[in-house]
Amino acid sequence: MFLGFQTLFAVNFTQEPEQIKRFDDDFKSHYSGSEFNYEGVAVVKKSKKGSGVYEDYKKDKPKIEEDNNETEFFINLGPLAWIFYLAIALAVVFLVYTLFNEGSTSLFASKRNKSVQNHEDITAENIENADILSLIKNAENDANYRLAIRYYYLLVLKTLSLNNHIKFEDDKTNSEYLSEVSNKSFSKEFGYISYLYNYIWYGEFPVNIDKYNKAKSNFTTFLKLVKS
């Protein structure tokens, strides 16, 4: 009976071994789809934030966060904007004028008959626009006839320069001017008034009204000859 009980309740521990599973060498190829990508991808563009209120989305009127423009440079001049742009335009005009006039800033100065105070102010840059006749008249009124002869000679050089007979330069000598007009029909006359000028101005020869008028006549005659 005991043996029968053992036989009845005996447990058979002998079982067949389970089948051993092996991975294929190319098992990764079965998991290459996007649904198996657990690492994610880099964010290309951040979505706008909403208000977070459900009612807004329910009504299809989400509140979209506006771009932050704190880093953008913007000036709102309002009604004064036209003054700003006018100032810029004037600055550009002034700059262009200065460049085309070799750095001169005398924007509103008249080039015609430009006023100079004395003979020392007359240079190669302004002689063609200097009002030398006014300087001659002032010297005559002051009875400074030597100075008047100095101005007459400068007027001669100005006239020769305007007529392209010479090129006036600050450091050029009278001999160089004589050389420039040596082939002109008035070269002898120019040589004579150059002699009068050197004698009166550099020789400090005293000049009264009579001697001045005689010398003046030679200068005015030569000026008419050059202009003819």
Residue pairs with C-beta under 8 A, 6 or more apart in sequence:
48 64
48 65
49 64
49 65
50 56
50 57
50 62
50 63
50 64
50 65
51 62
51 63
53 63
56 62
56 63
77 83
77 84
94 107
97 107
98 104
98 105
111 129
112 129
113 129
113 130
113 131
113 134
114 126
114 129
114 130
114 131
115 130
115 131
115 134
116 122
116 126
116 130
116 131
116 135
118 135
119 135
119 147
119 150
119 151
119 154
121 130
122 130
122 132
122 154
123 170
124 168
124 169
124 170
127 154
127 157
127 158
127 161
127 168
128 158
128 161
128 162
128 168
130 158
132 151
132 154
132 155
132 158
133 155
135 151
136 148
136 151
136 152
136 155
139 145
139 147
139 148
139 151
140 148
143 209
145 207
145 208
145 209
145 211
145 212
146 200
146 201
146 204
146 205
146 207
148 212
148 216
149 196
149 197
149 200
149 201
149 207
149 212
149 215
149 216
149 219
150 197
150 201
152 197
152 215
152 216
152 219
153 193
153 194
153 197
153 201
153 219
155 219
155 223
156 190
156 193
156 219
156 222
156 223
156 226
157 166
157 168
157 177
158 168
159 223
159 226
159 227
160 166
160 168
160 177
160 181
160 190
160 226
161 167
161 168
163 226
163 227
165 180
165 181
165 184
165 226
166 177
166 180
166 181
167 180
174 194
174 197
174 198
177 190
177 194
178 187
178 190
178 191
178 194
181 187
181 190
184 190
186 222
186 225
186 226
189 221
189 222
189 225
190 222
192 218
193 218
193 219
193 222
196 215
196 218
196 219
199 205
200 207
200 215
207 215
